[in-house]
Amino acid sequence: MKDRLQQFLTLEQLSPARLSEIIGIQRSGLSHILSGRNKPGFEFIQKLLMKFPAVNAEWLITGKGKMYKEQSSFTPDLKQEVLATPQISDYTLFSPEIKKPEPPENLVKEIPDTDDGKKRILKKMIFVYSDNSFSEYFPAKD
């Protein structure tokens, strides 16, 4: 399977580091698979197939069939969407391109009063993302 994975990387013009970022695994885990030290587990295969739905699972696992499914069975723009998604490593500490997310439109700034009658007002929200980065949102003061 490591040879098929290497073939996939070559055809997709992906480095092992970039693939590990896209599918959300440790770089060392992918390195161990590519070197033959470890065999890929179910979770690895599942993540790869979820991010690259055009890949034929039978080909990936057994080597039978074609690398890609027929065109009609997947969304062709998904690959471009995945590859265009900015990754945390695409930015430096001072990158101006990083934009803070917009808070939900229906954000409630005023929280119901406590049992003792004191009014509670939202001061700060922290958004924690799957890559362990975070951003803070401070609602505008009325």
KEKOLRO-746820 format. One record per atom (N, C-alpha, C): residue number from 1; residue in one letter; x, y, z. Coordinates in steps of 0.02 Angstrom, whole numbers. Layout:
BEGIN
> pos; code; c1; c2; c3
> NUM; A; X; Y; Z $
...
***
This chain:
BEGIN
> pos; code; c1; c2; c3
> 1; M; 41; -60; 0 $
> 1; M; 0; 0; 0 $
> 1; M; 43; 63; 0 $
> 2; K; 102; 58; 29 $
> 2; K; 146; 117; 31 $
> 2; K; 164; 141; -39 $
> 3; D; 172; 94; -86 $
> 3; D; 188; 112; -155 $
> 3; D; 130; 149; -187 $
> 4; R; 69; 126; -174 $
> 4; R; 9; 159; -201 $
> 4; R; 1; 228; -171 $
> 5; L; 16; 234; -108 $
> 5; L; 12; 299; -75 $
> 5; L; 64; 347; -105 $
> 6; Q; 124; 322; -117 $
> 6; Q; 175; 363; -148 $
> 6; Q; 154; 384; -219 $
> 7; Q; 124; 338; -255 $
> 7; Q; 100; 352; -323 $
> 7; Q; 46; 406; -320 $
> 8; F; 2; 402; -271 $
> 8; F; -51; 452; -262 $
> 8; F; -20; 521; -248 $
> 9; L; 29; 523; -203 $
> 9; L; 63; 586; -187 $
> 9; L; 95; 617; -249 $
> 10; T; 127; 576; -289 $
> 10; T; 161; 600; -349 $
> 10; T; 110; 628; -398 $
> 11; L; 57; 590; -410 $
> 11; L; 6; 612; -458 $
> 11; L; -29; 675; -436 $
> 12; E; -42; 681; -371 $
> 12; E; -77; 740; -344 $
> 12; E; -29; 798; -331 $
> 13; Q; 35; 786; -341 $
> 13; Q; 87; 836; -329 $
> 13; Q; 83; 864; -258 $
> 14; L; 81; 816; -211 $
> 14; L; 78; 834; -140 $
> 14; L; 140; 808; -105 $
> 15; S; 164; 846; -58 $
> 15; S; 218; 821; -15 $
> 15; S; 186; 782; 41 $
> 16; P; 223; 737; 72 $
> 16; P; 195; 702; 130 $
> 16; P; 173; 750; 185 $
> 17; A; 211; 804; 195 $
> 17; A; 193; 852; 247 $
> 17; A; 126; 885; 232 $
> 18; R; 115; 903; 169 $
> 18; R; 52; 935; 150 $
> 18; R; -7; 887; 156 $
> 19; L; 4; 824; 135 $
> 19; L; -49; 775; 142 $
> 19; L; -67; 765; 216 $
> 20; S; -17; 761; 258 $
> 20; S; -32; 752; 330 $
> 20; S; -72; 811; 357 $
> 21; E; -58; 872; 333 $
> 21; E; -97; 930; 355 $
> 21; E; -169; 925; 330 $
> 22; I; -177; 906; 267 $
> 22; I; -244; 902; 237 $
> 22; I; -288; 851; 273 $
> 23; I; -260; 792; 286 $
> 23; I; -303; 740; 316 $
> 23; I; -301; 741; 393 $
> 24; G; -258; 783; 421 $
> 24; G; -258; 793; 494 $
> 24; G; -224; 737; 534 $
> 25; I; -165; 717; 511 $
> 25; I; -127; 667; 549 $
> 25; I; -57; 694; 562 $
> 26; Q; -21; 661; 606 $
> 26; Q; 48; 679; 621 $
> 26; Q; 92; 665; 560 $
> 27; R; 139; 710; 548 $
> 27; R; 186; 699; 492 $
> 27; R; 226; 635; 502 $
> 28; S; 244; 622; 564 $
> 28; S; 284; 562; 578 $
> 28; S; 245; 499; 562 $
> 29; G; 179; 500; 575 $
> 29; G; 138; 442; 560 $
> 29; G; 138; 426; 486 $
> 30; L; 132; 478; 444 $
> 30; L; 134; 467; 372 $
> 30; L; 203; 446; 349 $
> 31; S; 254; 474; 380 $
> 31; S; 323; 455; 363 $
> 31; S; 335; 381; 378 $
> 32; H; 308; 357; 433 $
> 32; H; 316; 286; 451 $
> 32; H; 279; 240; 402 $
> 33; I; 222; 263; 377 $
> 33; I; 185; 224; 328 $
> 33; I; 224; 222; 263 $
> 34; L; 249; 279; 240 $
> 34; L; 285; 282; 177 $
> 34; L; 351; 244; 178 $
> 35; S; 381; 240; 237 $
> 35; S; 444; 203; 242 $
> 35; S; 433; 127; 249 $
> 36; G; 371; 108; 262 $
> 36; G; 356; 37; 271 $
> 36; G; 361; 14; 343 $
> 37; R; 378; 59; 388 $
> 37; R; 384; 41; 459 $
> 37; R; 317; 21; 488 $
> 38; N; 264; 61; 471 $
> 38; N; 197; 47; 495 $
> 38; N; 150; 36; 436 $
> 39; K; 98; -2; 448 $
> 39; K; 46; -10; 397 $
> 39; K; -10; 40; 414 $
> 40; P; -41; 68; 362 $
> 40; P; -94; 117; 376 $
> 40; P; -154; 83; 409 $
> 41; G; -183; 116; 458 $
> 41; G; -241; 90; 493 $
> 41; G; -306; 116; 462 $
> 42; F; -361; 92; 489 $
> 42; F; -427; 111; 464 $
> 42; F; -436; 187; 466 $
> 43; E; -417; 218; 522 $
> 43; E; -427; 290; 530 $
> 43; E; -390; 330; 476 $
> 44; F; -328; 310; 460 $
> 44; F; -290; 343; 408 $
> 44; F; -326; 337; 341 $
> 45; I; -346; 276; 324 $
> 45; I; -379; 263; 260 $
> 45; I; -444; 303; 256 $
> 46; Q; -482; 303; 310 $
> 46; Q; -545; 340; 312 $
> 46; Q; -534; 415; 301 $
> 47; K; -485; 443; 336 $
> 47; K; -471; 515; 328 $
> 47; K; -450; 531; 257 $
> 48; L; -408; 490; 228 $
> 48; L; -385; 501; 159 $
> 48; L; -445; 500; 111 $
> 49; L; -487; 449; 118 $
> 49; L; -544; 443; 73 $
> 49; L; -596; 497; 83 $
> 50; M; -602; 522; 144 $
> 50; M; -650; 577; 157 $
> 50; M; -626; 642; 125 $
> 51; K; -561; 655; 127 $
> 51; K; -534; 716; 98 $
> 51; K; -524; 711; 22 $
> 52; F; -516; 650; -2 $
> 52; F; -507; 639; -74 $
> 52; F; -558; 587; -97 $
> 53; P; -621; 607; -103 $
> 53; P; -674; 559; -120 $
> 53; P; -667; 528; -190 $
> 54; A; -626; 557; -232 $
> 54; A; -618; 529; -300 $
> 54; A; -574; 467; -299 $
> 55; V; -536; 457; -245 $
> 55; V; -491; 399; -242 $
> 55; V; -532; 336; -233 $
> 56; N; -515; 286; -272 $
> 56; N; -549; 221; -269 $
> 56; N; -521; 182; -209 $
> 57; A; -564; 169; -160 $
> 57; A; -543; 134; -99 $
> 57; A; -516; 65; -114 $
> 58; E; -545; 29; -161 $
> 58; E; -521; -37; -178 $
> 58; E; -450; -34; -206 $
> 59; W; -437; 15; -248 $
> 59; W; -369; 24; -274 $
> 59; W; -320; 39; -217 $
> 60; L; -340; 84; -173 $
> 60; L; -296; 104; -119 $
> 60; L; -279; 45; -74 $
> 61; I; -328; 4; -57 $
> 61; I; -318; -50; -10 $
> 61; I; -288; -113; -43 $
> 62; T; -314; -131; -101 $
> 62; T; -293; -195; -132 $
> 62; T; -250; -187; -194 $
> 63; G; -253; -129; -225 $
> 63; G; -216; -119; -288 $
> 63; G; -257; -138; -349 $
> 64; K; -318; -159; -339 $
> 64; K; -361; -179; -396 $
> 64; K; -400; -119; -421 $
> 65; G; -408; -116; -487 $
> 65; G; -447; -63; -517 $
> 65; G; -405; -1; -530 $
> 66; K; -440; 53; -544 $
> 66; K; -407; 117; -560 $
> 66; K; -399; 158; -497 $
> 67; M; -352; 204; -499 $
> 67; M; -338; 247; -441 $
> 67; M; -399; 290; -424 $
> 68; Y; -434; 314; -475 $
> 68; Y; -490; 360; -463 $
> 68; Y; -556; 328; -484 $
> 69; K; -608; 347; -448 $
> 69; K; -676; 326; -465 $
> 69; K; -696; 361; -530 $
> 70; E; -753; 341; -556 $
> 70; E; -779; 374; -615 $
> 70; E; -797; 446; -597 $
> 71; Q; -791; 491; -645 $
> 71; Q; -803; 563; -635 $
> 71; Q; -871; 578; -604 $
> 72; S; -923; 541; -623 $
> 72; S; -991; 557; -600 $
> 72; S; -1002; 541; -526 $
> 73; S; -957; 504; -494 $
> 73; S; -970; 483; -426 $
> 73; S; -940; 529; -372 $
> 74; F; -911; 585; -393 $
> 74; F; -884; 631; -343 $
> 74; F; -890; 703; -368 $
> 75; T; -880; 748; -322 $
> 75; T; -881; 819; -339 $
> 75; T; -810; 839; -360 $
> 76; P; -798; 856; -423 $
> 76; P; -731; 871; -445 $
> 76; P; -700; 932; -412 $
> 77; D; -740; 979; -388 $
> 77; D; -713; 1039; -358 $
> 77; D; -689; 1028; -286 $
> 78; L; -706; 971; -256 $
> 78; L; -688; 959; -187 $
> 78; L; -613; 960; -177 $
> 79; K; -575; 928; -222 $
> 79; K; -503; 927; -216 $
> 79; K; -475; 997; -215 $
> 80; Q; -498; 1039; -260 $
> 80; Q; -474; 1108; -263 $
> 80; Q; -493; 1145; -199 $
> 81; E; -553; 1131; -173 $
> 81; E; -575; 1163; -112 $
> 81; E; -530; 1144; -53 $
> 82; V; -513; 1080; -48 $
> 82; V; -470; 1056; 5 $
> 82; V; -401; 1087; 0 $
> 83; L; -374; 1087; -61 $
> 83; L; -306; 1113; -71 $
> 83; L; -304; 1188; -62 $
> 84; A; -359; 1223; -76 $
> 84; A; -360; 1296; -69 $
> 84; A; -372; 1318; 2 $
> 85; T; -393; 1273; 46 $
> 85; T; -406; 1291; 115 $
> 85; T; -341; 1310; 149 $
> 86; P; -337; 1370; 176 $
> 86; P; -274; 1390; 208 $
> 86; P; -259; 1345; 268 $
> 87; Q; -198; 1327; 275 $
> 87; Q; -176; 1287; 331 $
> 87; Q; -137; 1332; 379 $
> 88; I; -134; 1312; 441 $
> 88; I; -99; 1353; 491 $
> 88; I; -27; 1365; 472 $
> 89; S; 5; 1316; 439 $
> 89; S; 75; 1324; 420 $
> 89; S; 84; 1371; 361 $
> 90; D; 29; 1391; 328 $
> 90; D; 34; 1439; 273 $
> 90; D; 44; 1510; 298 $
> 91; Y; 37; 1521; 362 $
> 91; Y; 43; 1587; 390 $
> 91; Y; 103; 1593; 436 $
> 92; T; 128; 1654; 441 $
> 92; T; 179; 1668; 491 $
> 92; T; 144; 1706; 548 $
> 93; L; 181; 1718; 600 $
> 93; L; 152; 1752; 658 $
> 93; L; 123; 1820; 639 $
> 94; F; 154; 1854; 590 $
> 94; F; 133; 1921; 573 $
> 94; F; 98; 1926; 505 $
> 95; S; 72; 1871; 481 $
> 95; S; 39; 1871; 415 $
> 95; S; -23; 1916; 418 $
> 96; P; -27; 1964; 373 $
> 96; P; -86; 2008; 372 $
> 96; P; -147; 1974; 344 $
> 97; E; -138; 1916; 310 $
> 97; E; -194; 1883; 278 $
> 97; E; -242; 1850; 327 $
> 98; I; -220; 1838; 388 $
> 98; I; -263; 1805; 437 $
> 98; I; -320; 1852; 456 $
> 99; K; -380; 1829; 445 $
> 99; K; -438; 1869; 462 $
> 99; K; -475; 1834; 519 $
> 100; K; -497; 1874; 566 $
> 100; K; -535; 1845; 621 $
> 100; K; -604; 1827; 595 $
> 101; P; -631; 1771; 619 $
> 101; P; -697; 1750; 596 $
> 101; P; -751; 1798; 620 $
> 102; E; -802; 1804; 579 $
> 102; E; -859; 1845; 599 $
> 102; E; -900; 1804; 648 $
> 103; P; -923; 1836; 701 $
> 103; P; -965; 1799; 749 $
> 103; P; -1033; 1783; 718 $
> 104; P; -1067; 1734; 744 $
> 104; P; -1133; 1718; 719 $
> 104; P; -1179; 1779; 723 $
> 105; E; -1222; 1787; 673 $
> 105; E; -1267; 1845; 672 $
> 105; E; -1316; 1846; 729 $
> 106; N; -1336; 1786; 751 $
> 106; N; -1386; 1783; 803 $
> 106; N; -1354; 1778; 873 $
> 107; L; -1294; 1803; 880 $
> 107; L; -1259; 1800; 943 $
> 107; L; -1297; 1840; 996 $
> 108; V; -1310; 1809; 1051 $
> 108; V; -1345; 1843; 1105 $
> 108; V; -1292; 1876; 1149 $
> 109; K; -1294; 1942; 1153 $
> 109; K; -1246; 1978; 1194 $
> 109; K; -1267; 1981; 1267 $
> 110; E; -1331; 1979; 1277 $
> 110; E; -1356; 1984; 1345 $
> 110; E; -1380; 1915; 1368 $
> 111; I; -1350; 1892; 1421 $
> 111; I; -1366; 1826; 1449 $
> 111; I; -1422; 1836; 1501 $
> 112; P; -1466; 1788; 1507 $
> 112; P; -1520; 1796; 1557 $
> 112; P; -1492; 1812; 1626 $
> 113; D; -1530; 1850; 1663 $
> 113; D; -1509; 1870; 1730 $
> 113; D; -1497; 1810; 1775 $
> 114; T; -1454; 1818; 1823 $
> 114; T; -1440; 1765; 1871 $
> 114; T; -1497; 1762; 1922 $
> 115; D; -1495; 1711; 1963 $
> 115; D; -1548; 1702; 2014 $
> 115; D; -1550; 1760; 2063 $
> 116; D; -1494; 1793; 2074 $
> 116; D; -1493; 1848; 2122 $
> 116; D; -1512; 1915; 2089 $
> 117; G; -1534; 1913; 2026 $
> 117; G; -1558; 1973; 1993 $
> 117; G; -1505; 2015; 1958 $
> 118; K; -1442; 1994; 1961 $
> 118; K; -1389; 2033; 1928 $
> 118; K; -1390; 2020; 1854 $
> 119; K; -1379; 2072; 1815 $
> 119; K; -1379; 2067; 1743 $
> 119; K; -1310; 2044; 1720 $
> 120; R; -1308; 1994; 1675 $
> 120; R; -1244; 1969; 1649 $
> 120; R; -1238; 1990; 1576 $
> 121; I; -1180; 2016; 1558 $
> 121; I; -1167; 2038; 1489 $
> 121; I; -1106; 2000; 1463 $
> 122; L; -1112; 1976; 1402 $
> 122; L; -1057; 1940; 1370 $
> 122; L; -998; 1987; 1358 $
> 123; K; -939; 1967; 1382 $
> 123; K; -879; 2008; 1375 $
> 123; K; -833; 1981; 1321 $
> 124; K; -828; 1914; 1316 $
> 124; K; -780; 1886; 1269 $
> 124; K; -801; 1815; 1252 $
> 125; M; -787; 1797; 1187 $
> 125; M; -797; 1728; 1164 $
> 125; M; -730; 1705; 1136 $
> 126; I; -714; 1642; 1148 $
> 126; I; -652; 1613; 1120 $
> 126; I; -672; 1557; 1074 $
> 127; F; -649; 1560; 1010 $
> 127; F; -661; 1508; 961 $
> 127; F; -599; 1465; 957 $
> 128; V; -605; 1401; 973 $
> 128; V; -548; 1355; 970 $
> 128; V; -560; 1310; 910 $
> 129; Y; -509; 1305; 866 $
> 129; Y; -515; 1268; 804 $
> 129; Y; -481; 1200; 809 $
> 130; S; -495; 1157; 761 $
> 130; S; -470; 1088; 763 $
> 130; S; -393; 1085; 760 $
> 131; D; -361; 1137; 734 $
> 131; D; -287; 1137; 732 $
> 131; D; -257; 1168; 795 $
> 132; N; -300; 1177; 846 $
> 132; N; -281; 1205; 911 $
> 132; N; -263; 1279; 909 $
> 133; S; -278; 1313; 854 $
> 133; S; -271; 1385; 853 $
> 133; S; -336; 1414; 882 $
> 134; F; -335; 1477; 898 $
> 134; F; -395; 1506; 925 $
> 134; F; -398; 1580; 906 $
> 135; S; -457; 1609; 913 $
> 135; S; -466; 1680; 905 $
> 135; S; -516; 1703; 957 $
> 136; E; -512; 1766; 973 $
> 136; E; -557; 1794; 1023 $
> 136; E; -605; 1842; 989 $
> 137; Y; -665; 1846; 1016 $
> 137; Y; -715; 1893; 991 $
> 137; Y; -739; 1934; 1050 $
> 138; F; -737; 2000; 1042 $
> 138; F; -762; 2044; 1093 $
> 138; F; -822; 2081; 1063 $
> 139; P; -882; 2070; 1089 $
> 139; P; -941; 2103; 1061 $
> 139; P; -935; 2179; 1070 $
> 140; A; -964; 2215; 1022 $
> 140; A; -963; 2288; 1026 $
> 140; A; -1004; 2309; 1087 $
> 141; K; -980; 2359; 1120 $
> 141; K; -1015; 2385; 1179 $
> 141; K; -1071; 2431; 1154 $
> 142; D; -1131; 2420; 1180 $
> 142; D; -1188; 2461; 1159 $
> 142; D; -1192; 2525; 1200 $
***
